[in-house]
Amino acid sequence: MQQQLSVILEALPYILEGAGVSLAIVVFAMALGLLMGIPMAVGLVYGHPILRRLIGLYVWFFRGVPILVLMFLFYFGIFDALGLDLNAISAVSIVLGLTSAAYQSQIFRGAIQSLPQGQLKAARALGMSDMQGIISIILPQALRLSIPGWSNEYSIILKDSALAYVVGAMDIFTRTHFVASRTYEHLALFINAGVLYFIITLVGVKLLLALEKKVRIPGYTM
């Protein structure tokens, strides 16, 4: 037991650097998914049928193909074909962001559709264009209603970030596996990695729950 604790303490600074990498991947992926997911959700609800079909194809592709396949496809194929010389961390962040956009578009779409349709009509009656009504009235409410779904997405992306191991990104799991392969203390080190993932998940979800309570629309839930 003392030997396992010694190995963990010695390796902890090195593995904690990996926690920073994992968090950076998650933050970038969530941000990219947010930037893409909002316009995609608006397009799915209010867009032309052709636009809705194109977005639907994107959503089904990224929801239907396993993350592992997407990482190999983009890292060893598409990025290279496009002439992009990305390191493993950047490539994994982009792939997870593109995937998250598909899921976040569905979160925001559900939130938009849960709002009374009369709100957009009321905006038109006040002289607003459809886009002004969506930006000024619909989206501020939909974003607040989306936080619980966003919390789930955060947990999923954090867990999926461990797959960065397959392309060599030095996150928590990769560093833990590297140390375990040298010290043969697999059980203790992977328990330590699991605890780190649990703590990061718990802290992130608690922060999002606090944000949800702060911006909650009184008397309204999805």
Protein Blocks (a to p, Z undefined) as FASTA:
>chain_A
ZZmmmmmmmmmmmmmmmmmmmmmmmmmmmmmmmmmmmmmmmmmmmmcfklmmmmmmmmmm
mmmpcfklmmmmmmmmmmmmnopacdfklmmmmmmmmmmmmmmmmmmmmmmmmpcfklmm
mmmmnopafklmmmmmmmmmmmmmmmmmmmmmmmmmmmmmmmmmmnopacfklmmmmmmm
mnopmmlmmmmmmmmmmmmmmmmmmmmmmmmmmmocehiaZZ
